[in-house]
Amino acid sequence: MENYEVQNGSYLITTDKSKLQVDVIHQFLAEESYWAQGIPKKIVEKATLPSGSPKK
């Protein structure tokens, strides 16, 4: 499946999971969001795996 990508200034929207910054995503979710305070990094990593990938 081909990835979709669009950029507007410094913002990038993409379906390419290899471009995700898991550390940045985890930091935001765990420390700044109200809906995922304290979420373990392992869960964020699992959520960003490509569909059908083996579990870590």
For each residue, the residues with C-beta under 8 A, 3 or more apart:
1:
2:
3: 14 15 16
4: 13 14 15
5: 12 13 14 15 16
6: 12 13 14
7: 11 12 13
8: 11
9:
10:
11: 7 8
12: 5 6 7 19
13: 4 5 6 7
14: 3 4 5 6 19
15: 3 4 5
16: 3 5 19
17: 20 48 49 50
18:
19: 12 14 16
20: 17 25 48
21: 24 25
22: 25 26 41 44 45 48
23: 26 27
24: 21 27 28
25: 20 21 22 28 29 44 48
26: 22 23 29 30 39 41 44 45
27: 23 24 30 31 32
28: 24 25 31 32 33
29: 25 26 32 33 36 39 44
30: 26 27 33 36 37 38 39 41
31: 27 28 37
32: 27 28 29
33: 28 29 30 36 37
34: 37
35:
36: 29 30 33 39
37: 30 31 33 34
38: 30
39: 26 29 30 36 43 44
40: 43 44
41: 22 26 30 44 45
42: 45 46 56
43: 39 40 46 47
44: 22 25 26 29 39 40 41 47 48
45: 22 26 41 42 48 49 56
46: 42 43 49 55 56
47: 43 44
48: 17 20 22 25 44 45
49: 17 45 46 53 56
50: 17 53
51:
52:
53: 49 50
54:
55: 46
56: 42 45 46 49
